[in-house]
Amino acid sequence: MSEFSGTLYIPNNELGIEEGYYLVNEVVELLREYCDRPEVVRFVADMLEV
């Protein structure tokens, strides 16, 4: 079973999310900021999948 390393890499995308590494709390902020855009929430969820 994989363990989450504490950072998430968001690749270049067309959704308005800056490419880079995000800490867990920053991912939470992203989800809250984009909660009204399901395509962004889905993208972040896909990036979290292991």
C-alpha positions as CSV (number, residue, x, y, z in Angstrom):
1,M,0.0,0.0,0.0
2,S,1.4,3.4,-1.0
3,E,1.7,6.1,1.6
4,F,1.0,9.8,0.8
5,S,4.3,11.7,1.0
6,G,2.8,14.9,2.2
7,T,3.1,16.7,-1.2
8,L,1.2,16.6,-4.4
9,Y,2.5,17.5,-7.8
10,I,0.1,19.3,-10.0
11,P,1.3,19.2,-13.6
12,N,0.8,21.9,-16.2
13,N,-3.0,22.2,-16.9
14,E,-5.6,24.4,-18.5
15,L,-7.8,24.7,-15.3
16,G,-6.1,27.7,-13.7
17,I,-4.1,25.8,-11.1
18,E,-0.4,26.7,-11.0
19,E,1.9,23.9,-11.7
20,G,4.0,22.8,-8.8
21,Y,4.2,20.8,-5.6
22,Y,1.5,21.4,-3.0
23,L,1.4,20.5,0.7
24,V,-1.7,18.8,2.1
25,N,-3.1,22.0,3.5
26,E,-2.5,23.7,0.2
27,V,-4.5,21.0,-1.5
28,V,-7.3,21.6,0.9
29,E,-7.2,25.3,0.1
30,L,-7.3,24.5,-3.6
31,L,-10.4,22.3,-3.1
32,R,-12.1,25.0,-1.1
33,E,-11.2,27.7,-3.6
34,Y,-12.5,25.7,-6.6
35,C,-15.4,23.9,-4.9
36,D,-17.8,25.5,-7.4
37,R,-15.9,24.0,-10.3
38,P,-16.4,20.3,-10.4
39,E,-13.9,19.7,-13.2
40,V,-11.1,21.2,-11.0
41,V,-12.1,19.1,-8.0
42,R,-12.1,16.0,-10.2
43,F,-8.7,16.9,-11.6
44,V,-7.2,17.3,-8.1
45,A,-8.9,14.0,-7.0
46,D,-7.3,12.3,-10.0
47,M,-3.9,13.6,-9.0
48,L,-4.4,12.3,-5.4
49,E,-5.3,8.8,-6.6
50,V,-2.5,6.2,-6.0
